[in-house]
Amino acid sequence: MTKAASYWGQFFPEDHIINGNKHDNFWEMGDTGPCGPCSEIHIDSRSAEEKATVPGRELVNKDHPQVIEIWNLVFMQYNHKADGTLEPLPAKVIDTGMGFERLVRTLQGKTSNYDTDVFQPIIKVIGDLSGKKYGNDEKTDVAMRVVADHIRTIAFSITDGQLPSNAKAGYVIRRILRRAVRYAYTFLGQKQAFMYKLVPVLIENMGGAYPELKAQQALIEKVMKEEEESFLRTLETGIRLLEKTMNETKAAGKTEISGVDAFTLYDTFGFPFDLTELILRENGLTADVKGFEAEMQKQKERARNAAAVETGDWVTLKEGETTFVGYDYTEYETSILRYRQIKQKNQTLYQIVLSETPFYAESGGQVGDTGVLVSEFETIDIIDTKKENNLPIHIAKKLPEHLEAPMMACVDTDKRAACAANHSCTHLLDEALRQVLGTHVEQKGSLVTPDSLRFDFPHFQKVTPEQIREVEHLVNAKIRENVPLTEYRNLPIEKAKELGAIALFGEKYGDEVRVVQFGSSIEFCGGTHVSATGKIGMVKIISESSVAAGVRRIEAITGAKVEEMFDTVQDTINDLKALFNNAPDLKAAISKYIEENAGLKKQMEEFMKEKEAAIKNKLIEGAKEINGVKVIKACTSDAG
């Protein structure tokens, strides 16, 4: 870092260069992994009078709103080991990161990111829609800033294929959207969905740099509108439940609702705690904040324990990088470069890095390969293959006893072939859907396993049975054509685009890419595929459903799985035929029985009506008059 300081000294006065400490000037990605010291660039945007009173150097990293960091240069030179020690990295790099909004703020001479032309057009529209003026009230201003900031995150995430949901990244997006809705509801008086109306101004300002926003505008607006409306219903439900709790609290002569009740509203019904506090204050009540925080902490502990992973240090046997050979081989001679132990959910596993590997690591929606490592001494099962920092990691339940012995890495070829068939089929399915439904169809998520395939895509209504059949026919026709695979490896990305290859927005591609082509189907893809479409066998779509607003999901099977399904269907038909005396026309036989059953049911209903009338008349005829009142006396078999 002394060397870095000397370079800065060539451009800045000595008093503008500050020697930091490990807390402020040492970047780490976590408890373990690459790390190193850094040079932070800060700027002081205070007035001249303020600068004269307190030097900017005294306010660096002190959370002053006008003395801020705009750039960071990390000298990535160490590996932080689990035991706390730092070992030098074999390849040292400089990682640079700039704050876009802060840099714009600096160039435009503003004192807030939200005063720049990045945010102001959006804030103006928010003001127009809400009837509020930015700059008149702090709480209103904060709400406008939250909405203006969050609309970008949400829109870009949806464009990137990450839809709001209740799991993982989708849950993060849902929480961000709901936070913005809650601010608009509380401080901007927006009781109806309105954030989706900001999408046009966002596209007007950022669509030039990100044309995908414009292409996905209808989807973004639909997803946001439905999510907003759903959460507004949640708010209404939460308010009703809170009112019930407040009434019970007042009836009991108390002024504070319990932390458990507040947390139940938050956790079960998604009702924000700060909104609970606001409503309580308006009604002369409070919430047990410590009790709420205790419940929140319990939940975090449960989540942390469920997801906790203990990771050991890598043990290096030999230096080197992994070479993937899985496009050409399913068996390959290799050796172990390094390994480490991990513990999760009371299970001990081992991560193994090989010098060469035919194992495909999970990515692009395709699950990782399984198989074995075979040496002259033993066979080790590989139960999964993951990708970590673009490196194939082989997962095993135990380590080889002879770690340095040469071995064969052997992929489970049956599972690999099934995966390849399903992956190739998703490409054909994508193309067929675009032909039948329109060019707005693009992949929003996929899952390729040996047993089935799943494909998510934007569409605003249910795909009809007729459309599904047409898609199946198109794909199966392509399969029967036995179209050969044309594969382009290490193709310059511009050449790939010239071919018309479909790329996924949000995926990071290098200067060179792999392109997979089956006739007119051309896509960027790193997965494994069949050598010709005939090897897929056949495809059958088994379900079509909605997974999010404006997003449909198709699930399908191929090859032997289709055969198994047809066998099951045929067995069911044979069993039904046996029930109808093996009638040659099963449909006609079933229709006949249904009609006969309906006729018999009608006759029975008429018979019962006649019987009821006869009984009624008989009872009336047998009535006796007692003291001027006619009395009917009868015993029935249904009594009691």
Secondary structure as the mmCIF struct_conf table of DSSP 4:
data_model
#
loop_
_struct_conf.conf_type_id
_struct_conf.id
_struct_conf.beg_label_comp_id
_struct_conf.beg_label_asym_id
_struct_conf.beg_label_seq_id
_struct_conf.end_label_comp_id
_struct_conf.end_label_asym_id
_struct_conf.end_label_seq_id
HELX_RH_AL_P HELX_RH_AL_P1 THR A 2 TRP A 8
TURN_TY1_P TURN_TY1_P1 GLY A 9 PHE A 11
BEND BEND1 PHE A 12 PHE A 12
HELX_RH_3T_P HELX_RH_3T_P1 GLU A 14 HIS A 16
TURN_TY1_P TURN_TY1_P2 LYS A 22 ASP A 24
BEND BEND2 ASN A 25 ASN A 25
STRN STRN1 PHE A 26 GLU A 28
BEND BEND3 MET A 29 THR A 32
STRN STRN2 GLY A 33 ASP A 44
BEND BEND4 ARG A 46 ARG A 46
HELX_RH_AL_P HELX_RH_AL_P2 ALA A 48 THR A 53
BEND BEND5 VAL A 54 VAL A 54
HELX_RH_3T_P HELX_RH_3T_P2 GLY A 56 LEU A 59
TURN_TY1_P TURN_TY1_P3 VAL A 60 ASP A 63
TURN_TY1_P TURN_TY1_P4 PRO A 65 GLN A 66
STRN STRN3 VAL A 67 HIS A 80
TURN_TY1_P TURN_TY1_P5 ALA A 82 ASP A 83
BEND BEND6 GLY A 84 GLY A 84
STRN STRN4 LEU A 86 MET A 98
HELX_RH_AL_P HELX_RH_AL_P3 PHE A 100 LEU A 107
TURN_TY1_P TURN_TY1_P6 GLN A 108 GLY A 109
BEND BEND7 THR A 111 SER A 112
HELX_RH_3T_P HELX_RH_3T_P3 ASN A 113 ASP A 115
BEND BEND8 THR A 116 THR A 116
TURN_TY1_P TURN_TY1_P7 ASP A 117 PHE A 119
HELX_RH_AL_P HELX_RH_AL_P4 GLN A 120 SER A 130
TURN_TY1_P TURN_TY1_P8 GLY A 131 GLY A 131
TURN_TY1_P TURN_TY1_P9 TYR A 134 GLY A 135
BEND BEND9 ASN A 136 ASN A 136
HELX_RH_AL_P HELX_RH_AL_P5 GLU A 138 THR A 159
TURN_TY1_P TURN_TY1_P10 ASP A 160 GLY A 161
BEND BEND10 ASN A 166 ALA A 167
HELX_RH_AL_P HELX_RH_AL_P6 LYS A 168 PHE A 187
BEND BEND11 LEU A 188 LEU A 188
BEND BEND12 GLN A 192 GLN A 192
HELX_RH_3T_P HELX_RH_3T_P4 MET A 195 LEU A 198
HELX_RH_AL_P HELX_RH_AL_P7 VAL A 199 MET A 206
TURN_TY1_P TURN_TY1_P11 GLY A 207 ALA A 209
HELX_RH_AL_P HELX_RH_AL_P8 PRO A 211 ALA A 215
TURN_TY1_P TURN_TY1_P12 GLN A 216 GLN A 216
HELX_RH_AL_P HELX_RH_AL_P9 GLN A 217 ALA A 251
TURN_TY1_P TURN_TY1_P13 ALA A 252 GLY A 253
BEND BEND13 THR A 255 THR A 255
STRN STRN5 GLU A 256 ILE A 257
HELX_RH_AL_P HELX_RH_AL_P10 GLY A 259 PHE A 269
HELX_RH_AL_P HELX_RH_AL_P11 PHE A 273 GLU A 282
TURN_TY1_P TURN_TY1_P14 ASN A 283 GLY A 284
STRN STRN6 THR A 286 ALA A 287
HELX_RH_AL_P HELX_RH_AL_P12 VAL A 289 ALA A 307
STRN STRN7 VAL A 309 THR A 311
HELX_LH_PP_P HELX_LH_PP_P1 GLY A 312 TRP A 314
STRN STRN8 VAL A 315 THR A 316
BEND BEND14 LEU A 317 LYS A 318
STRN STRN9 THR A 323 PHE A 324
TURN_TY1_P TURN_TY1_P15 GLY A 326 ASP A 328
BEND BEND15 THR A 330 THR A 330
STRN STRN10 GLU A 331 THR A 334
STRN STRN11 ILE A 336 GLN A 344
TURN_TY1_P TURN_TY1_P16 LYS A 345 ASN A 346
STRN STRN12 GLN A 347 LEU A 354
BEND BEND16 SER A 355 SER A 355
STRN STRN13 GLU A 356 THR A 357
HELX_LH_PP_P HELX_LH_PP_P2 PHE A 359 ALA A 361
BEND BEND17 GLU A 362 GLU A 362
STRN STRN14 SER A 363 SER A 363
TURN_TY1_P TURN_TY1_P17 GLY A 364 GLY A 365
STRN STRN15 GLN A 366 GLN A 366
HELX_LH_PP_P HELX_LH_PP_P3 VAL A 367 ASP A 369
STRN STRN16 GLY A 371 VAL A 374
BEND BEND18 GLU A 376 PHE A 377
STRN STRN17 THR A 379 GLU A 388
TURN_TY1_P TURN_TY1_P18 ASN A 389 ASN A 390
STRN STRN18 LEU A 391 ALA A 396
BEND BEND19 LYS A 397 LYS A 398
BEND BEND20 GLU A 401 HIS A 402
TURN_TY1_P TURN_TY1_P19 LEU A 403 GLU A 404
BEND BEND21 ALA A 405 ALA A 405
STRN STRN19 MET A 407 VAL A 411
HELX_RH_AL_P HELX_RH_AL_P13 THR A 413 LEU A 437
TURN_TY1_P TURN_TY1_P20 THR A 439 HIS A 440
BEND BEND22 LYS A 444 LYS A 444
STRN STRN20 GLY A 445 VAL A 448
BEND BEND23 PRO A 450 ASP A 451
STRN STRN21 LEU A 453 PRO A 458
BEND BEND24 PHE A 460 GLN A 461
HELX_LH_PP_P HELX_LH_PP_P4 LYS A 462 THR A 464
HELX_RH_AL_P HELX_RH_AL_P14 PRO A 465 ARG A 480
TURN_TY1_P TURN_TY1_P21 GLU A 481 ASN A 482
HELX_LH_PP_P HELX_LH_PP_P5 VAL A 483 VAL A 483
STRN STRN22 PRO A 484 PRO A 484
HELX_LH_PP_P HELX_LH_PP_P6 LEU A 485 LEU A 485
STRN STRN23 THR A 486 PRO A 492
HELX_RH_AL_P HELX_RH_AL_P15 ILE A 493 GLU A 498
TURN_TY1_P TURN_TY1_P22 LEU A 499 GLY A 500
STRN STRN24 ILE A 502 ILE A 502
TURN_TY1_P TURN_TY1_P23 PHE A 505 GLY A 506
BEND BEND25 ASP A 511 ASP A 511
STRN STRN25 GLU A 512 PHE A 518
TURN_TY1_P TURN_TY1_P24 GLY A 519 SER A 520
STRN STRN26 SER A 521 PHE A 524
BEND BEND26 GLY A 527 GLY A 527
BEND BEND27 SER A 531 SER A 531
STRN STRN27 ALA A 532 ALA A 532
HELX_RH_3T_P HELX_RH_3T_P5 THR A 533 ILE A 536
STRN STRN28 VAL A 539 ALA A 548
TURN_TY1_P TURN_TY1_P25 ALA A 549 GLY A 550
STRN STRN29 VAL A 551 THR A 558
TURN_TY1_P TURN_TY1_P26 GLY A 559 GLY A 559
HELX_RH_AL_P HELX_RH_AL_P16 ALA A 560 LEU A 579
TURN_TY1_P TURN_TY1_P27 PHE A 580 ASN A 582
BEND BEND28 PRO A 584 ASP A 585
HELX_RH_AL_P HELX_RH_AL_P17 LEU A 586 GLU A 621
TURN_TY1_P TURN_TY1_P28 GLY A 622 GLY A 622
STRN STRN30 LYS A 624 ILE A 626
TURN_TY1_P TURN_TY1_P29 ASN A 627 GLY A 628
STRN STRN31 VAL A 629 VAL A 631
TURN_TY1_P TURN_TY1_P30 SER A 637 ASP A 638
#
